[in-house]
Amino acid sequence: MNIQEYFSRISYDGSHKATDLQTLTTIFQHHIQAIPFENLSMHCGETIDLDLQSIYNKIVRKKRGGWCLETNYLLFWALQEIGYDVCILGGNSYDPAKKAYTALIDHILLKVVIKGSSYIADAGFGGAYQAWQPVMLISGKDQPQIPGIFRFMEDNGIWYFEKVKRKHYIPEESVPLTDTPETGNIRKIYSFTLEPRQIDDFQELNTYLQVFPDNLLRKKSICTLQTTEGTYALVGWTFTEMKYNYTEDTDLLQITTLTDEEVEKTLKDKFNIVLENKLTP
């Protein structure tokens, strides 16, 4: 495993001599614009192994993406190699349908400390709730980014990550969204504590998510990638292109239903993914 090979994978050719916020932000942005958040392996009959060599081979050498456990673990390795003070944390995703956070940890995120200030660097949420730069770990402060306003709220040692939602403009020719959005303008994303974790703490979760039929990642094949203007998402046969701030406080959403053949072509053209095994969307 070679840090230069990782930099090549994310098209980063800048310096990494200074472990400062600017370098972290640039590497982070290259990472999320090159490496898709995707769970296609489990819909191709492939097993997802949670060890660094397997993840490195899959994402860096085979130019695939991965879900949070994979893409954030790869980022953790890279930041450690560069010399950042970084640790792994565990999160509990918010389920809008149940209006509750998951009881068990089901997400991995990173905390990076720079000159005494802590930042959350999470490259593994994907879609419209993916931050585009590390978010300063401070409670109650609005932190505007291109995807929207993010913030943390802390209560009794539990931190809550949320995003202020924007309106969507969907052109008439687009397929309407079937999921009814939550009322209110705050989207809760996940909660977490600052207890440091090891990757072995997530091995059981990694297995569970691949075999338990009732979780979202088993039910849907998902591939999302951040672009310079917004985000691409392929969920099943539905391809969505989102452009942030198309007009003031409004994102443009263009939605297309694809055929099986178009799914394969879209993965190659939009996400730079060529699968070794056949995908069942």
PEBEL-V46042 format. One record per helix or strand of 2 or more residues. SS is the DSSP state (A for helix, B for strand). FROM is the first residue (numbers start at 1). LEN is the number of residues. Records with the same first field share a line. If there is no record, write none. Layout:
SS = FROM-LEN, FROM-LEN
//
This chain:
A = 3-7, 21-14, 40-4, 52-10, 68-15, 127-3, 199-13, 216-4, 260-12
B = 37-2, 85-11, 100-2, 107-8, 117-5, 135-2, 143-3, 148-8, 158-7, 167-4, 186-7, 222-5, 230-6, 238-10, 250-8
//
